[in-house]
């Protein structure tokens, strides 16, 4: 059996699976309309568990097939090719987690403050000049501490970080996992 024959078989099995699930859902709806709620609820839970298992199997197959396609594209010496109306492109993605939020928030604030012309005030008791940043520092620290306690920062916009904090490499402030994946899309989209 060739690969194309196997694809046809998979497509037929998928169509049959969709048909069977549709019939099961319609049966459950009819039984529920007839008043058999308790007799319908249990089998619907079972159906949802079956669907969850099928989705997991499909995800596992995708996680195996996609890297295989990337390897084949590497062996072909190409990062992009077309197949009919589809465009296939090999892309590298970075997944960033475990951000050092405390350091980044303070860096963003300090960089923004650096862009403001410094102002000095006269201390009424000592007569000395005091920089405005020294005055507001306790409030800023309290604000940052409250933000960190209350907010769930999951991501940072790395392009914006690079633009607003020159020399900053966001990858130094998080865990980075790089993946290579083949992305299939319609041509022209």
Buried (B, 14 or more C-beta within 10 A) or exposed (E): EEEEEEEEEEEEEEEEEEEEBEEBEEBBEEBBEEEEEEEBEEEBEEBEEEEEEEEEEEEEEEEEEBBEBBEEBEEEEEBEEEEEEEBBBBEEEEEBEEBEBBEBBBBBBEBEBEEEEEEEEEEEEEEEEEEBBEEEEEEBEEEBEEEEEEEEEEEBEBEEBEEBBEEBEBEEBBEEEEEBBBEEEEEEE
